[in-house]
Amino acid sequence: MNKLNLTHEAGYPFDVNFLAFMQNAYSLFNHFGHLAGNKVIVSGCEQSGNTLSSGTVFINGELFPFEGGAKSDTVFIKEITNEVTFEDGFLRPLETIRTVAFGRSVPEKTFNWADFQRVTNLQELGENKAEKQALKDLKDEVEKLKKQKQAVPIGLIALWGKPASEIPAGWREYVNLRGKMPIGLDPDYVKTKDDSQDYQFNTLLKSGGERSHRLTIAEMPLHTHNYNDIYYSEAWGSVYIPGNIGSEKTDDDNKGYDMTRTSAGTGGDQPHNNMPPYRVVQFIEYVGF
């Protein structure tokens, strides 16, 4: 940056060249605005209701004071030129004051206020950069998850040990398992001789079984009962008795009389418990959000 040495005691020649040098020197500050970009709010311009405060804006390579005021759709570059009387007695323009205000002018000096953006300082930019990176990372993770299959597939059945009113969103009761126990699908299942029926474990969603069961004769284990009975008769009996001697051996003309008898019945003929140890829970199904 150009500098002036004003420490001389001999007196400095204060003339128009001196002033031009100063003006050229501080015009360099305009270039800082390019760091922010075109049509930016450098400072101020805070909105309260429909009114904006004064501030500083940057347009086309030049910093401008912003006058503020009632908000409008457009702003324009406002120029005021002040004339003064020089030593030769003539009025000449001396000061040109350029500001930006709400309103309109010629097209090349009129701009849409909506195009102006507020810039942040370097500290805020650093924070925003970290936030943007974190946001980008989060978006990348979301995109990855979108491309993957759902962590919980639709149709998953789970155990639920809390009240039905607390079933989480995306789930509902799986009513097909009310009062039933699930059994694993066996694609290789084949009915064997020990199976009382074809259980069809190789058929998905096949239902079967019963809560209690009353044994049939065919299902009872093969067994016998001790049964002692014989009726001694006289000679007309049909069963041969060695020597025809009865149980008291008092005569010798006895025969045994064969009879089919039924023992006295016992048992309550009630269904027996067919349940393993259990605890009641609820089955719920994931249906998605």
BELVENBEL-V120622 format. One record per helix or strand of 3 or more residues. SS is the DSSP state (@ for helix, = for strand). FROM is the first residue (numbers start at 1). TO is the last residue. If there is no record, write none. Layout:
[[SS & FROM & TO] [SS & FROM & TO]]
This chain:
[[@ & 16 & 35] [= & 40 & 44] [= & 55 & 59] [= & 62 & 66] [= & 74 & 85] [= & 91 & 102] [@ & 107 & 109] [= & 110 & 112] [@ & 113 & 115] [@ & 122 & 147] [= & 157 & 160] [@ & 164 & 166] [= & 171 & 173] [@ & 175 & 177] [@ & 217 & 219] [= & 231 & 233] [@ & 242 & 244] [= & 255 & 257] [= & 282 & 286]]
